[in-house]
């Protein structure tokens, strides 16, 4: 106790001070001390805090009933039926066998006809006898075969880029690439017509997503100006906020081409990093199939990152991104689908290398494909009661009802019937399927017609006649 | 006397505080086996259960932290030297484009630039052969300490103890290869269409029926990529208002898949059933945060074998909790299907449980089947729902036919449908290799993690420098292994990971063990303070009788 009292005071002085102090002062201090004690020992104010007894807890647990794991899908669901009734045997080439019947195939995304190419199969078989099928490991752990490195090098060279990175699955390519760069707090401007893989990548990135109207540059500019104003208001935050622009080269959902020159202009004007998804334009657009950049004659260096899958025109599996080395290399440690997944089976990589060889050796096929596309577009647009959406040079045509009803399901059923009619007449077609409740900006129901370069003019005529007949058969019945 | 006691208690308390500070206590010695008391005696699986996670030795933890500290300090000095131009930039760096916000922040790449770069040669080693029992590793040259690599034409023929080739089906000869060859001719490489858009071939029907038969469930659906099987199908199963209870060490694909569902995610401690039960109880009692509405459903997400820890999930316990609290189980059998269980049918088979106890069974074909892709199996209702609503059945193509054929052939061999007992032989050989390899490592005095039946064997090395030295020294002696360190593990738990295979003969395993023994002595990484476990003794005696 003695140590606490300041040295200049001794006990006598303190005692004197207490006696001399006025009574009200002492009473006041005593009350304060009592109040402090009361505060210390009284319970904290806690409204609504209920403490449950063990019995109540048990009751809660007993009473809780979860929802069923998944909703019930009846066995006669149209999608299931379409899947189970159409048994395809053999390869789905230009002509394929469904339920034992040969039909012309305008459903598979086999634009360049590479799916049926024997030299590709031979290359794959050769790789099979060297590497087996699976790589049994991710790229980091003995899953990098020399063919993977070769394919990456070849793709980079083909696209005139510094580097390419190979993924084992097309969907995972762009869905992993976006979150590798764009993090929480960054801003992504994106066309509202983008495909589902991009939408998932956007969600995974947890960035601020700003959708602009499909191919509407004025709307994009409006959003950019809005962002600029916001940046001026909080300059500190703007300094660390990366801005991205994500578009597709050729939109899978609409069949039209992005206005790339204008987008590149916007990139420089508003300092955006532009990512182009080219799954449907790689190996399709341009005189040598190098995609939308070649289509518009734009230097690939203007694009920060280009991603595409090898599952459509190339007729293989997997996907890749390419661009400058400092950008692409980042994905080797940050691309989730790259780091944590087994690598592409080497035989499929070998097949893709052979596909590239074919494309490089015979660039004439792109002109042919373009001719077929415009021809089919022209003929389809003449069919009554229907309309075709998209660019004439696009290899996928969204063929929909010219006067859609308000009932989406009804339209879906009509289109489904048209495909069934066509199937009976010897042509395989498929409606474009979507997850209707999850898509951002769902397009109108349509039949997705894929153009194959190997179709001759006569075959195209026959096919279009079948389409016209089937449409007439279904539409006349319903009206 | 009393002075002595004081001193020792003081030391203990200091030790405890230091451990807490160094975060060592989270991996305290945990050996669970049949002699444990926590679990009811009636469950007989406990009698043969043995799993261990030996504590990190204190001195190793301290030195490891110091090691990382040193690397970081040197990194800062080197960064400074590069900034002022005394050291040249040897890698490509981001050019400064006026007006653009830099794509990477400097500190984000600090670890890659200064630590990972020094040891890059231990990963991404290019391979120029099949990744089977042996693998040919291409030699790489670096003239600038790991910034850039140059491939040479030389390669080294090494024993492969790094690939997930559990049943040895990664092979370029044999029945699998022959059947794939034929399929390749018949179907080509792809089908260029999604499942719902006329992409599904007859071979996929055959495959999915076979998987359902193999697993003893009603139906199955396949996806061409294992990672995507989780990330693209989980969002169809859980939605906002559901709760996902996830093991803290779940694979990245499960984490991403859970995140994409939009449901609430809570993690529980690795394989800690008490923590899981606590979290389940609180979740049901408290309901959703803020609104206290009841959860729509609760899904427990587990893996069969954890690929980094080598632990096996206590499935009977999880099933007991699931039944008690009416939750659902999502079981990822990426590393367990084919690799464990007397019939090679994963953890469900290992514990001899009914397949219907698990609601969602997911697995991959990359590992035991030597192929690619993944499956989800369960009730017909679940699979029908996925066929109609899964992202993968609409927006991406089906599995390439050759890949599907590899699975069909290898699965038939495992099931014995090809008329031989080759499948059984492989399963037994793998089991034998696992037990023998783990026993010998225990006897040598290494700290290894995990279950005695797990095909993944993590050998703890702790020090960053020794971890890479282990990889390099083993490769030099003809043994390809995988090492993992921070950030894939916690800072003080760097390890080498050995994956056993039925393609390894006893002679190969012995040779690998000799190499590991030699390197272990060289690096002095035989840290274990525990006695050799009892099952090792039993196994040894049993083998002697044979």
HADDOCK unambig.tbl for C-alpha pairs under 7 A between the chains (distance, minus, plus):
assign (segid A and resid 57 and name CA) (segid B and resid 285 and name CA) 6.17 0.50 0.50
assign (segid A and resid 60 and name CA) (segid B and resid 285 and name CA) 6.00 0.50 0.50
assign (segid A and resid 61 and name CA) (segid B and resid 284 and name CA) 6.13 0.50 0.50
assign (segid A and resid 61 and name CA) (segid B and resid 285 and name CA) 6.52 0.50 0.50
assign (segid A and resid 61 and name CA) (segid B and resid 325 and name CA) 6.91 0.50 0.50
assign (segid A and resid 66 and name CA) (segid B and resid 296 and name CA) 5.54 0.50 0.50
assign (segid A and resid 66 and name CA) (segid B and resid 297 and name CA) 4.82 0.50 0.50
assign (segid A and resid 67 and name CA) (segid B and resid 296 and name CA) 5.56 0.50 0.50
assign (segid A and resid 67 and name CA) (segid B and resid 297 and name CA) 5.75 0.50 0.50
assign (segid A and resid 69 and name CA) (segid B and resid 237 and name CA) 6.83 0.50 0.50
assign (segid A and resid 70 and name CA) (segid B and resid 237 and name CA) 6.28 0.50 0.50
assign (segid A and resid 70 and name CA) (segid B and resid 382 and name CA) 6.18 0.50 0.50
assign (segid A and resid 70 and name CA) (segid B and resid 385 and name CA) 6.85 0.50 0.50
assign (segid A and resid 72 and name CA) (segid B and resid 381 and name CA) 6.13 0.50 0.50
assign (segid A and resid 73 and name CA) (segid B and resid 381 and name CA) 6.59 0.50 0.50
assign (segid A and resid 73 and name CA) (segid B and resid 384 and name CA) 6.20 0.50 0.50
assign (segid A and resid 73 and name CA) (segid B and resid 385 and name CA) 5.81 0.50 0.50
assign (segid A and resid 79 and name CA) (segid B and resid 196 and name CA) 6.89 0.50 0.50
assign (segid A and resid 79 and name CA) (segid B and resid 388 and name CA) 6.43 0.50 0.50
assign (segid A and resid 80 and name CA) (segid B and resid 388 and name CA) 6.81 0.50 0.50
assign (segid A and resid 83 and name CA) (segid B and resid 196 and name CA) 6.23 0.50 0.50
assign (segid A and resid 87 and name CA) (segid B and resid 201 and name CA) 6.26 0.50 0.50
assign (segid A and resid 87 and name CA) (segid B and resid 202 and name CA) 5.75 0.50 0.50
assign (segid A and resid 88 and name CA) (segid B and resid 200 and name CA) 6.87 0.50 0.50
assign (segid A and resid 88 and name CA) (segid B and resid 201 and name CA) 4.71 0.50 0.50
assign (segid A and resid 88 and name CA) (segid B and resid 202 and name CA) 5.63 0.50 0.50
assign (segid A and resid 89 and name CA) (segid B and resid 201 and name CA) 5.85 0.50 0.50
assign (segid A and resid 89 and name CA) (segid B and resid 202 and name CA) 5.41 0.50 0.50
assign (segid A and resid 90 and name CA) (segid B and resid 186 and name CA) 5.92 0.50 0.50
assign (segid A and resid 90 and name CA) (segid B and resid 187 and name CA) 5.07 0.50 0.50
assign (segid A and resid 91 and name CA) (segid B and resid 186 and name CA) 6.61 0.50 0.50
assign (segid A and resid 91 and name CA) (segid B and resid 187 and name CA) 4.15 0.50 0.50
assign (segid A and resid 91 and name CA) (segid B and resid 188 and name CA) 6.11 0.50 0.50
assign (segid A and resid 91 and name CA) (segid B and resid 191 and name CA) 6.94 0.50 0.50
assign (segid A and resid 92 and name CA) (segid B and resid 191 and name CA) 6.12 0.50 0.50
assign (segid A and resid 107 and name CA) (segid B and resid 198 and name CA) 6.72 0.50 0.50
assign (segid A and resid 108 and name CA) (segid B and resid 192 and name CA) 5.20 0.50 0.50
assign (segid A and resid 108 and name CA) (segid B and resid 193 and name CA) 5.14 0.50 0.50
assign (segid A and resid 109 and name CA) (segid B and resid 192 and name CA) 5.12 0.50 0.50
assign (segid A and resid 109 and name CA) (segid B and resid 193 and name CA) 6.15 0.50 0.50
assign (segid A and resid 110 and name CA) (segid B and resid 192 and name CA) 5.87 0.50 0.50
assign (segid A and resid 115 and name CA) (segid B and resid 188 and name CA) 6.26 0.50 0.50
assign (segid A and resid 115 and name CA) (segid B and resid 189 and name CA) 6.90 0.50 0.50
assign (segid A and resid 115 and name CA) (segid B and resid 190 and name CA) 6.74 0.50 0.50
assign (segid A and resid 116 and name CA) (segid B and resid 188 and name CA) 6.41 0.50 0.50
assign (segid A and resid 121 and name CA) (segid B and resid 184 and name CA) 6.43 0.50 0.50
assign (segid A and resid 121 and name CA) (segid B and resid 185 and name CA) 6.63 0.50 0.50
assign (segid A and resid 121 and name CA) (segid B and resid 188 and name CA) 6.17 0.50 0.50
assign (segid A and resid 121 and name CA) (segid B and resid 189 and name CA) 6.94 0.50 0.50
assign (segid A and resid 125 and name CA) (segid B and resid 181 and name CA) 6.16 0.50 0.50
assign (segid A and resid 128 and name CA) (segid B and resid 172 and name CA) 6.42 0.50 0.50
assign (segid A and resid 129 and name CA) (segid B and resid 172 and name CA) 5.03 0.50 0.50
assign (segid A and resid 129 and name CA) (segid B and resid 173 and name CA) 6.83 0.50 0.50
assign (segid A and resid 130 and name CA) (segid B and resid 129 and name CA) 6.38 0.50 0.50
assign (segid A and resid 130 and name CA) (segid B and resid 130 and name CA) 6.31 0.50 0.50
assign (segid A and resid 130 and name CA) (segid B and resid 172 and name CA) 5.81 0.50 0.50
assign (segid A and resid 131 and name CA) (segid B and resid 129 and name CA) 5.59 0.50 0.50
assign (segid A and resid 131 and name CA) (segid B and resid 130 and name CA) 3.95 0.50 0.50
assign (segid A and resid 131 and name CA) (segid B and resid 172 and name CA) 5.67 0.50 0.50
assign (segid A and resid 132 and name CA) (segid B and resid 130 and name CA) 6.05 0.50 0.50
assign (segid A and resid 132 and name CA) (segid B and resid 170 and name CA) 5.93 0.50 0.50
assign (segid A and resid 132 and name CA) (segid B and resid 171 and name CA) 4.99 0.50 0.50
assign (segid A and resid 132 and name CA) (segid B and resid 172 and name CA) 4.07 0.50 0.50
assign (segid A and resid 132 and name CA) (segid B and resid 177 and name CA) 6.59 0.50 0.50
assign (segid A and resid 133 and name CA) (segid B and resid 170 and name CA) 6.76 0.50 0.50
assign (segid A and resid 133 and name CA) (segid B and resid 370 and name CA) 6.60 0.50 0.50
assign (segid A and resid 133 and name CA) (segid B and resid 371 and name CA) 5.60 0.50 0.50
assign (segid A and resid 133 and name CA) (segid B and resid 403 and name CA) 6.81 0.50 0.50
assign (segid A and resid 134 and name CA) (segid B and resid 170 and name CA) 6.17 0.50 0.50
assign (segid A and resid 134 and name CA) (segid B and resid 366 and name CA) 6.32 0.50 0.50
assign (segid A and resid 134 and name CA) (segid B and resid 370 and name CA) 4.76 0.50 0.50
assign (segid A and resid 134 and name CA) (segid B and resid 371 and name CA) 3.97 0.50 0.50
assign (segid A and resid 134 and name CA) (segid B and resid 372 and name CA) 5.80 0.50 0.50
assign (segid A and resid 135 and name CA) (segid B and resid 131 and name CA) 6.37 0.50 0.50
assign (segid A and resid 136 and name CA) (segid B and resid 131 and name CA) 6.91 0.50 0.50
assign (segid A and resid 136 and name CA) (segid B and resid 163 and name CA) 5.55 0.50 0.50
assign (segid A and resid 136 and name CA) (segid B and resid 164 and name CA) 5.20 0.50 0.50
assign (segid A and resid 136 and name CA) (segid B and resid 165 and name CA) 5.79 0.50 0.50
assign (segid A and resid 136 and name CA) (segid B and resid 170 and name CA) 6.98 0.50 0.50
assign (segid A and resid 136 and name CA) (segid B and resid 366 and name CA) 5.47 0.50 0.50
assign (segid A and resid 136 and name CA) (segid B and resid 367 and name CA) 5.53 0.50 0.50
assign (segid A and resid 136 and name CA) (segid B and resid 370 and name CA) 5.96 0.50 0.50
assign (segid A and resid 137 and name CA) (segid B and resid 163 and name CA) 5.44 0.50 0.50
assign (segid A and resid 137 and name CA) (segid B and resid 164 and name CA) 6.00 0.50 0.50
assign (segid A and resid 139 and name CA) (segid B and resid 124 and name CA) 5.83 0.50 0.50
assign (segid A and resid 140 and name CA) (segid B and resid 123 and name CA) 5.14 0.50 0.50
assign (segid A and resid 140 and name CA) (segid B and resid 124 and name CA) 4.08 0.50 0.50
assign (segid A and resid 141 and name CA) (segid B and resid 123 and name CA) 6.20 0.50 0.50
assign (segid A and resid 141 and name CA) (segid B and resid 124 and name CA) 6.00 0.50 0.50
assign (segid A and resid 141 and name CA) (segid B and resid 162 and name CA) 6.71 0.50 0.50
assign (segid A and resid 141 and name CA) (segid B and resid 163 and name CA) 6.94 0.50 0.50
assign (segid A and resid 141 and name CA) (segid B and resid 482 and name CA) 6.26 0.50 0.50
assign (segid A and resid 142 and name CA) (segid B and resid 124 and name CA) 6.41 0.50 0.50
assign (segid A and resid 142 and name CA) (segid B and resid 125 and name CA) 5.91 0.50 0.50
assign (segid A and resid 142 and name CA) (segid B and resid 126 and name CA) 6.65 0.50 0.50
assign (segid A and resid 142 and name CA) (segid B and resid 127 and name CA) 6.32 0.50 0.50
assign (segid A and resid 142 and name CA) (segid B and resid 163 and name CA) 6.54 0.50 0.50
assign (segid A and resid 144 and name CA) (segid B and resid 124 and name CA) 6.21 0.50 0.50
assign (segid A and resid 144 and name CA) (segid B and resid 125 and name CA) 6.67 0.50 0.50
assign (segid A and resid 144 and name CA) (segid B and resid 126 and name CA) 4.94 0.50 0.50
assign (segid A and resid 144 and name CA) (segid B and resid 127 and name CA) 5.90 0.50 0.50
assign (segid A and resid 145 and name CA) (segid B and resid 126 and name CA) 5.48 0.50 0.50
assign (segid A and resid 145 and name CA) (segid B and resid 127 and name CA) 4.62 0.50 0.50
assign (segid A and resid 145 and name CA) (segid B and resid 128 and name CA) 5.62 0.50 0.50
assign (segid A and resid 146 and name CA) (segid B and resid 126 and name CA) 6.13 0.50 0.50
assign (segid A and resid 146 and name CA) (segid B and resid 127 and name CA) 6.04 0.50 0.50
assign (segid A and resid 146 and name CA) (segid B and resid 128 and name CA) 5.47 0.50 0.50
assign (segid A and resid 169 and name CA) (segid B and resid 225 and name CA) 6.35 0.50 0.50
assign (segid A and resid 171 and name CA) (segid B and resid 396 and name CA) 6.37 0.50 0.50
assign (segid A and resid 204 and name CA) (segid B and resid 260 and name CA) 6.71 0.50 0.50
assign (segid A and resid 239 and name CA) (segid B and resid 101 and name CA) 6.39 0.50 0.50
assign (segid A and resid 240 and name CA) (segid B and resid 101 and name CA) 6.27 0.50 0.50
assign (segid A and resid 241 and name CA) (segid B and resid 101 and name CA) 6.76 0.50 0.50
assign (segid A and resid 242 and name CA) (segid B and resid 101 and name CA) 5.54 0.50 0.50
assign (segid A and resid 242 and name CA) (segid B and resid 103 and name CA) 6.82 0.50 0.50
assign (segid A and resid 271 and name CA) (segid B and resid 99 and name CA) 6.29 0.50 0.50
assign (segid A and resid 271 and name CA) (segid B and resid 100 and name CA) 5.35 0.50 0.50
assign (segid A and resid 311 and name CA) (segid B and resid 192 and name CA) 6.14 0.50 0.50
assign (segid A and resid 312 and name CA) (segid B and resid 192 and name CA) 5.80 0.50 0.50
assign (segid A and resid 315 and name CA) (segid B and resid 190 and name CA) 6.04 0.50 0.50
assign (segid A and resid 315 and name CA) (segid B and resid 192 and name CA) 6.39 0.50 0.50
assign (segid A and resid 316 and name CA) (segid B and resid 189 and name CA) 5.90 0.50 0.50
assign (segid A and resid 316 and name CA) (segid B and resid 190 and name CA) 5.47 0.50 0.50
assign (segid A and resid 317 and name CA) (segid B and resid 190 and name CA) 6.82 0.50 0.50
assign (segid A and resid 326 and name CA) (segid B and resid 92 and name CA) 5.98 0.50 0.50
assign (segid A and resid 326 and name CA) (segid B and resid 93 and name CA) 5.99 0.50 0.50
assign (segid A and resid 326 and name CA) (segid B and resid 94 and name CA) 5.92 0.50 0.50
assign (segid A and resid 337 and name CA) (segid B and resid 227 and name CA) 6.87 0.50 0.50
assign (segid A and resid 340 and name CA) (segid B and resid 252 and name CA) 6.96 0.50 0.50
assign (segid A and resid 341 and name CA) (segid B and resid 226 and name CA) 6.89 0.50 0.50
assign (segid A and resid 341 and name CA) (segid B and resid 227 and name CA) 5.68 0.50 0.50
assign (segid A and resid 342 and name CA) (segid B and resid 366 and name CA) 6.74 0.50 0.50
assign (segid A and resid 430 and name CA) (segid B and resid 197 and name CA) 5.53 0.50 0.50
assign (segid A and resid 430 and name CA) (segid B and resid 198 and name CA) 6.76 0.50 0.50
assign (segid A and resid 433 and name CA) (segid B and resid 394 and name CA) 6.33 0.50 0.50
assign (segid A and resid 434 and name CA) (segid B and resid 394 and name CA) 6.68 0.50 0.50
assign (segid A and resid 435 and name CA) (segid B and resid 389 and name CA) 6.55 0.50 0.50
